[in-house]
Amino acid sequence: MSSNSVIKVENISKCYQIYDSPQDRLKQLIATGDKKYYREFWALNNISFDIKKGESVGIIGRNGSGKSTLLQIISGTLAPTSGNVEVNGRVAALLELGSGFNPEYTGRENVFLNGSILGIPRKEMEIIFDEIASFADIGDFIDQPVKTYSSGMMVRLAFAVQACIEPEILIVDEALAVGDMLFQKRCFSRMKALAEKGTTLLFVTHDIELVRTFTSRAILLNSGEVVKEGPSAEVVLEYRRRMHQEESAYFQGLLSKQNINKENVKEEDETKAITNDSNGIESETNDFGDKDCIIQEVIVSDSKGENCSMFYPGEEVIVQIKCKVLKTMSHLNIGMRIRNKAGMKIYSWGSLNQDIAIWSGRAGGKDFWSEEVPRGTQLFATFKFQCNLGVDLYEIQAYVAEEMDKYYHEERMLHWVDEAAFFQVNMKRQEYFFGGVSDLQMKTEIVDKNNKNNEKKGFVL
């Protein structure tokens, strides 16, 4: 293992024997020769990767892709069928809810039990016990049997133990999803603090926004194999692309069960014929979709309509998304997302959002979602907003989708483009200044309590 590596996974595979009945399991025990009464299920197949000290790595994939099995093998609670894992450093693992806890013991007793399992002397655990109890924040339940705990209390205590021992490697499965929002915030703040101290983080989550913002690298599993590994933004996009392909296949399957007349087939053929002349934004890494409508160009400009990539708070930003419809359709939604350079989603908005405001009576005008748009139509969607963002580099993700439901419940992605455009926000510190990701346009009012007239002293921007 490299001196800089803390986890090295080499050609790991895990096979489970699946029996159709208990009788088959018994038959296998007494069978002679090569007769098999089971089917083989390979949860993992030849997995290899290397994790460096201090990295934060996310593992994503659909249910059943092998994520939890892989974490169990790395943490040492499950043996691989073949392959080798090398781990260099003290490992703390939060896997299945309640794992490592004796339900008959109290929370206090389980804290010391976990410490002994991790090889931490009791005296050292006594020193940090108060910190663990404070972080878990379960009150008097700390001295009650764990079997009386709710799932939320269980995960609170489990995470508190693992995080407060300050491990060199922290492995977390989806268990944190059980906790309430405030506790999840506390957990991720703690994980961030551990990462800043050099702890290596490896965790499984279905929250791809979290993977994109919290990790520097990600691994995508599918059917027990690594299908993509690299920068988190790229892996998340590949995951979304694959999910889209599955959704599209399902959608096409529904259509195949319906009667498609010759006129529809002819339009499909004509659509294919004009696609080559569409001049859309296409990339091997940054876009995906069914391409019944494509994004051709995304332009960022200032209030005068001139191309611009630098803005100051208070200025108007105009984003224009140019699309071409390759198939007569309705229920379209053209939208965009803004992310900062850390990958955090700052804002998202689409034409459907405006339509919802119209339907609710909060805004006037005619909705776009109900309009039937003929094949070959070129659409220009213009988004305008006041730049109330903090100093940063911002990425625009653009998309056009078919929304089968008015309120974002069922969507077919026609074209999604990552890194469609960029702009930067700077600040004139001697004129106007604020901190954070967004300007809340706060006002300050100061009262002089010693002033008999109670005059207000302050300013209004």
N, C-alpha and C positions, 0 to 999 in steps of 0.2 A: 504494500500500500504506500502511495505517495505520502511524504511527511506532512503534506498540506491537506490530505484527505482524512475525513473522519468516518465516512461510510463508503464502502466499496462493495457493490453487488455484482457478482460474476455468474452469468448463465444460470440464474435461479429458475427452477421449475417446480410446480407443486401439482401433484395428481391426487384426486380423490376417487375412491371406489364407490360407485353408486349401485346399490342393490334395490331390486324391485320389490323384494319382500324379505322379512326376517328369516324365512326358510332358506333363501339363497345365501344369506350370510353364514348360516350354519353349514350349508353344503360346502361352501368355500373353505371352511375351517378343516373339514375332513376330506376334501378333495385330493386326489393324487394326479400326477401328471400336469398337463398344461390347461386343463379344463378351467374356464373362468365363468363364474356365476354373477359377474358384475360388469358394469360399464365404466370406462375411464372418463373422468372429467378433469381436464387440465385447467386449473384456475389460473396458473401462471405458466408461461412458456418461454424459457430462455431469456429472462430479463437481466439486463446489465446496465449499470450506470455508476457514476462516481460523484460524491458530494463533498465539497471542500469545507473546511472549518469556517464557521461564521455565515454560511449561506442560509437563505430562507427559501425552501423549495416546496412547491405545492404539487400534489398528485391529484389529477382529475380524471373523470371518466364516468360512464354510465354505471348504474347499479349492476353488479355482477361482472365488472371488468377486471376485478382482482386487486383493487386498491387496499382493502382492509387486510386481505391475506398477505400482501406484500409488507405492510406495516408490522403485522404480527411476526413475520419471519425476521425482519430487521431488528425488532425489539427482543427477539429470542423466545417468544411464547409459542412459536410454531416452527417445526422443523421442515426444511424444504425436501422435496423428493430428490432433487439433484441441484448441483451448483454450490456456491460458497458466498458467505457474507462476512465481511470484516468490519468491525465497529471499534473505533478508537476513542474512548471517552465514557464518562458516566452518562447513562441513558435514563431518562424519565419518560415513561410512555403513558398516555391517557387514551386507552383504546375502548373496548366495550364498557358500557356503563356499569360501574360497580365492580369491575375486574380488580382483583387484588384486595378486595374488602371481605372480611368475614361478617356475615349479616348478624351473627349473634353478639359480636363485640360492639362496644360503643365507638363513637367517632374518635374519641381520644385514643382508645386502644388501637384502633385501626391506623391512626397516624403513626404510632410507634412501630406497629407491625409493618407498614409500608417502608418505614425507614430501615428496619432490619433487613427487609427483602432487598433493598437497594444498597445494602452494605454500609449504612450510615450509623455510627455509634449512637447509643441512646443519649449520651450526654450532649452530643451535637444536636440531636432532635429536640431535646429539652430546651436548648437555647433558642431554637427557631419556632417552637410550638406556638407561642403567643402570636407570632406573625402569621402562621398558618391559620389559626383560629380566627384571627381578625380578617384575613382575606376571605375565608369561607363565609363568615358572617351568618352562621346558622344558630347563634345564641346558645341557649341551654341544651339544644339538641346534640351538642358536641359530646355530652355525657349520656346520651340515649343510644340504645342499640341501632345499628345502621338499618336493620330490617324495618324500622319505623319511619325511615326517611322517604321523602318524595324523590322523584327522579331529579328534580332541580337541585335539591339539597345534596343528593349524592354526587352530582357533577361538580357542585361548588367545592365540596371537601376534597374530591379526587384531584381537581385542578390545583387547588391551593397547595396540596402536598407536593405535587410534581413541580410546580412553578417556584415554590419558596425554597426548595433545596438547591436552587440555582444550578441545574444540570448543565453538562457540556453539550448534550444533545437532547432536545425536547421533541417527542413524537406525539402528535395529536390527531385522533380520528374525528369523525363527525360528532362526537359526544357533546361538544360545546353548543350544538344547536338546541339542546334541551334547556339550557339556561335562559333566564330572562334577559332582556335587552341591556339593562344596566350592568348585569354581571358579565355579559359577553363583552361589553365595552371595557370593563375592568380587565378581563382576560387578555384581550388584544393589546391593551396598554402594557400589561405585564410582559407579554411575548415580545413586544417591540423593545422594551427595556432590556430584556434578556439578550435579544439579537444585538443590541448596541454594545453589550458587554462581551460579545463574541460567541454566544450560544448558537449552535446550529439548530435550525427549526425545520421540521419535516411534518407536513400535515395534509390530511385529506379533507376536502370540502366540496360541496356542490355549488358553493357561492363563487361563481367565476369572477364577479367584481372584486371579491376579496383576494382571489389569487392574483389578479392583475395588479392590484395596488399594494398588496402586502408582501409579495414574493418577487425575487429577482429572476427566478428560474422555475419552470414547471415541467412536469412529465405527464403525458396523456396516455392512458391505458385503454385498450379496447380488446375484449375477449382474451385477456391475459397476456397481451403483448404491448410493448412500447411502440406507439405509432408516431409519436412526436415528442421531441425533447429540445428545449432551448429557452430563449427569453419568454417570460410569462405572457406578454401581449401576443406573441406569435402563436404560442400553444393554445391560448384561449380562443383565438380566431379560428384555428384548425378545429378545435372542439365544436365551436358554433357552426362551422362549415359542415362537419360531419352530422351534427344534429339536424341541420337544415336538409341535408341529403336524405336522411331517414324520414323526416316530416314530408318532404317532397314525394318520396316513394309511396308513402302512405296516402297522400293526397291523390297521386296518379292512380293508385289502386282503387280508390273510391270512384274516380272518373271512369275507369275501365268497366265498372259494374253498371254504369249508366249507358243509355243509348246515345252514341255520338253520331250525328248526322253528317252527310257528305260535305255540307257547307262548313261545318266546324273543322273537318279534316283538311279541306282546301285552305282555310285560313291558317291552320297550323303550318302547312307547306309554304304558304306565302310568307309567313313570319320568319321561317328559317331562311328563306331566300333573301330577305332584306336585312337580316341580322349582320351579315358581313359588311354592310355599308353603314352600320350604326355609329361607328367611331366612339364607342363607350370607353369609360375608364376600366381597363382590365389589367389584372396583375396576378401572377402565380401565387402570391402570398397575401395580398391585401383585400381581395374581394371575393364574394360568393353570391349565389342566388339563382333563381330559375330563369332570369333574364327575359321575362315577358315584357318588362319595362326596364330600361337601363339608364344609369347615370352617366352622362357624357362629360360633364365639367362642373367643378365647384370653384366659385370665385369669391374672394373676400375683398370688400371695398369699403371706402369711407363714406361719409354723408354726401359727398359730391359725386359719388359713383366712380371714383378713381381707385384702381387696384391699390391695396394697402396691406401691410403686414405688421405695422406697429401702431398701437393705440394707447391712449391715456384715459384714466377714469373720467367718466362723464361724456366721452365721445360716442358717436353712433357707429355701430358696426353693422355692415350689410353683408349677408351671405346669400349667394344665389346658387341654386342647384338646378342645373340644366338636365332634363330627362327626355328620353324618346320612348314612346309607347309602341311596342312591336306587335301588340295584339289588342283588339278591341276589348275593353274591360271597364269595370267600375269598381267602386270600393277601394280606391287608391289612397295611399297615405305617404306623403313625402316628408321626410324628417331629418333631423340632425342631432348629434350629441357633441358636447364639448367636454374634453378631458384635459387636465393639466399634465405637466411632463412626468409626474409620478404615476399617471394612469388613473387618477381618481376622476370619477364621473362628476362633473360640476353641474351639468344641466342637460336635459333632453326635451325636445319639442318637435311636434309634427303637425301637419295640416289637420290630422284627426283631432288633436288637442283643441285646435281652434273650432273645429266642427262641433265638438262636445260643448264648448262654451256657447255656440249658437243654438244648439238644441236645448240647452238648459235655460236660455233666455238671458244669459250674462253678456252676450255679444250679439250684434246684429249682422245681417248679410246672408248670403246663400252658401250652404255647405258644399264642399267639394266631394266628399265621400259618395254622395248619391249620384254624381254625374257619370254618365257613360262617356268614355274617352275613346274616340275612333283610333284604329291602328294607324301608325305613322305620325300621330300628333306629337309635336315637340312642346314640352311643358317647361316653364321657367318658374320655379318656386323661390320667392324672395323672403328672407328672414331678416328682420331688423330688431336690434336691441341696443339699449344703452350699456356701454361698457362699465359695469360696476365690479369688475374682477380685479383681484390682486396681481401684483407683479409676478409673471410666470410666462412660460411658453405653453400655448394651447393647441391641441389637435382637434380637428373637426372630423367626425365620422358621419358620413351621409348615407341615407338609405331611402329606398322606395319599396313599399310593401302593399300587398293586397290584404285588407282587413275584412275577414268574413263576418266579424262582429263589430258593432259600433264602439265598443269600449275595451278594445285591446285583448279580448279573451281568446281569439283565434286568428292567427296571422300566417300568411305565406310570404316569405321574404323573396322579393323579385331581384333586388340588387342591393348589396351592402358593401360599402367601401371604407376600410380603415385608412387613416392618414390621408383623407381626401384633400385637406388643406391645413395650413398652420397660420397662426398669428401670435404676436407677442404683445404683452401689456407691460408698460413701464410707468413710472411715476415721477412727476415734478415735485420733489420733496419740499421745496420752498414755497410752493403754492397750495398744495393739498396733499395730505398724507394719511394713510390708514394701514393697519396690519391685518393679515389674514387672507382668506381666499376670495372674499366678497365684501363689497362696501355696503353696509347696512344703513348708510347715511344717518348715522346716529347724531343726536344733538346733545349739547352739554349746557346745563343750567346750574349756576352756583349761587347760593343764598348766603349773605352775610348775616349771621345770627345776632351779631352785636349792633347791627344797624337798626336804629329805632324805627325807621320807616320800612324795614325789611325789604330793602331794594334788591332786586335780582341783578347779579352781575354774571355776565356770560356772553355768548356769541351765538349767532345763527348763521349757518353757511348758506 
